[in-house]
Amino acid sequence: MFHALPYSVISSVRVLSRGRGRLVAAAAAFAFTLAGASGAARAEDEDTPEITSFSARRRTAGFGTAFGGGFSAAKANTTYGKTLLSPMWLGPTMEMQFFFPEEYSIDLSVPITNIVVGSAAVKGFYFNMDMFFNANAGKGKTRFIVGPGIGFSHLSAGYDSANSLRIPAQLGFEVLSKSRGFGFKMLARPFVEFAFGTRADAVGGGLLGAIVFSGYATRDAGYSSASR
């Protein structure tokens, strides 16, 4: 870019040594060369695209835990038309995420603590799991979480057993760290549930609020101002 400058300096010195008559011309030529080099530098800077974002990392998988609470209401065929309202408690869970292109994800939620406590309480076996599609809408560090899901439960104790099919959804937001290796979520998970048991059948629903902490495996997504 500045390869013409040394030659211009040498030429100006030679002209000056031949007499004062050419001093003005030499100075003008030297100034013209400087102006041309400066203009070329400005043009090169203008042609260089500006990088407007840091090298964003894209998430590939996540693992974390959640806890919270809420309420549920159910109507069984043995309650003579009465709707039973009860509180819900969500102990520390196991939360897993598996990401697709554009950071859409499949989220799995397994309430480990509730499974252990429930199995001990009925002196049998209890299992519960939900799976969600997560749109992860937005760009940057804050994401809008929305998506439908499906879940099921199983309970068996002695000669009695029950199974349920659940249709949940999740709605909330997540704040990511700059490296996208850590995330904090606040979620609402409403659901409708259909239960079938040896003693009774029931239909119900509820609302669960959860706080989620997640760690993520990431990969380099390169420089892009539109990177998610």
N, C-alpha and C positions, 0 to 999 in steps of 0.2 A: 504493500500500500504506500509506503514512503520510500520506494526505491529511487525516485528522482531527486531527492533532497541532497545527497552528497555530491552529485554531479553539478547541481546548481550552485552550491557553495563554492566549489573549486572554480567554476567558470566565472563567478562574480569576482573572486580574488584576482584571477588573471586579467580581467578587463580593467580592474582598478589599477593594476600595476602599469598599464599602457598609457594612462593619462586621465586627467580629470574630465576630459570631454565625454567620456563614455560612462561616467559614474552614475548618472541618472538612469541611463538605459540598463545598466547592470542591476541597479537597485530595483527597477521596475520588473525586470525579468525574474529576479529572486522572489519578489513579492507575489508575482503572478504564479510562480511555481508553488509557493506556500499555500496560496489560495486554492489552487487546483487540488493539491493533496488534501487540504482540509475538507474541500467539497466532496472528494472521493470518499473520505472517511465517514462523513455524514450520510452519504448515499448508502454506504455499506451498512451503517447502523440502522438506517430506515428499512433496508431490505431484510434484515435479520428479524425473524418473528420473535416476539416477546413471550417468554414462558410465564404464564399467569398462575400456575398452580404447582405445588410440590409433588414429588413423585408419590402418588397415592398407591396404597397397598389394597389389594382386593382380598376379601375374606373367602376362605374355602371351607372351613368347618368351625364349629363352636361348641363349647361345653361350659355349663354353669349350673346355678341353683336359683330357686325362687321360693318365696314364702309370702303368705298373705291370708286373706279371709273373705267371707261374704255370707250369703244366705241362699237357701233353696226352699222351694215349695213343691209338694208332691200330693197327688190324690190317688189313693189305692182303692181297689174294688172291695176292700174289707172295712173301709172307714165310713161307710154310709154317707157318701157325698161330702165328707169333710176334707178340707185341704190342710195339710200339715206343714207348718212353717218352721224351719229350723236353721240355726246358724251353721256356718261352715268354717273350718280351720284348715289351712294349708301349711303343713310343715315344710322344712327344706326338701326340695325336689331335685331330680336330675333333669337338666334341660340340655338338649342336644340340637344342633343346627347343621344342615348340609346345604351348601350354596350351589346355585346354578349360575350361568352367565347373567350379567346385569344384577347380580346379587339377590335374585329371588331365592327363597330358601324353603326347605321343609323343616319344620320345628317339631321335635318330640318332647313331650312333658310326661315324666313318670314320677308320681308323688311317693318317693321312697319312704319317707317318714310315716305318711298316712297308711301305706301298705303294711309296714311293720306293726304300727299301733292297732290298725284294724284287724289284722290277723290274730294278734294276741287277745284282743277284746272278744272276738267271737270263738276263740280257741279252734280256729280253722285256717282257711286260706282266703286271702283277699288280694285282688290285683286290679289296677286301674291305670289307663294310659290314654293320652290324647295326642293327636297329630294335626298340625296346622300347615296351611300354605301361607307364607309370609311374603307380601309384595315388596317390603323394604323401600317404600316410596321416598324420593328425595335425593339430594346430593349433599356432599360434605359430611360434617360430623353429626348432624341431627337427622334422624330418619323417622318416617311415619309408618307405623306397623299396623297392617290391616290384612285380614284374610280369614277364610272359612276353615273348618276342621271337621274331624270325626274322631270319636273315642268309644271305648267300651270298658266295662267293669265285670268282674266275676267274683262271686262270694260263695263259699261252700263251708258248711259247718255241720258235722254229723250227717243226718239224712236230708238236711235242707240245703238248697242252693238257689242262687239267683244270678241272672245276667242282665246287663243293660246295654243299650245302644244310645250313644250320646252324639248330639250335633252341636258342637261349640263354635265359637268364633273368637278372635282376639283383636283388640283395638287399643292403640296407645302410641308411645314414642320411645325412641332409643337415642342416647347420647354416646357417641364413640370417642375414644381417645384419638390423638393425632395420628398415631401409628396404626389405628384400627385393630389393635390387639386386645382391647378391653371395651366392654359396653355395659351401660346401665339402662334398664328398661322400667317403665311404669305401664302396666297393662290392665285392661278390663277384659274378662273372659266370660261373656254370657253363654248360656247353654240351654238346650231342651233335651230331656232324657226320657227314654222308654225302658221300663224295667219289667222283667218276667221271672217269676219265682215259683217255687213249689207251693208256697202258702198264699201268695197274692201277686197281682200285677199292678203296676202303677205307672203314671205319667206325671212328669214334673219338669221343673226348670229352675234356674237360679242365676246368680251373678257372683263372680269371683274376681277380686282385685289382687294383683300380684306385683311384687317388686323383684326384678331379675338381675342378677350379676352374671356376666358371661365373659369368658376368655376366648380368643379366636386365633386360629392358624391362618396366616396370610401369605400372599405372594406378591411380588412386585408387578404393578400394573403399568409402569412407565409414566412418562410425562404426558398429561392430557388435562386441559382445562374442563373437559366434559366428563372426566372420569368419575364413576360412582364410588 
